[in-house]
Amino acid sequence: LSERSFKQGGETEEAFKYEMSRIAKAFGGLSLSDVLERVAEVAEPFYRRALASTRSKLDTGAVNSDMLARARATLGIEESVAADLHVQTFADEVKSLLGTV
């Protein structure tokens, strides 16, 4: 949560690194890159669930690309990671429709 708060709060890159370094120390002296990796490990499952939910609502129009973009921004999902997750979700949907899942 702190990572998202600092990113979305308009902090300078220097302030962001300082605050995240303080958090890293609180978690036993982790490096900044380790902390950011852990943040991603927590955020990605939430976005995966959003994509799975989207699959179940494809025919309803209840979810659109703007909603997913807001979810990515809120969770801090990088575009390259999102693209990989989208491809996997698409493959899962194709397999489901073909009856191979």
Secondary structure as UniProt FT lines:
FT   HELIX           2..8
FT   TURN            9..10
FT   HELIX           13..26
FT   TURN            27..28
FT   HELIX           32..56
FT   TURN            57..61
FT   HELIX           65..75
FT   HELIX           79..98
//
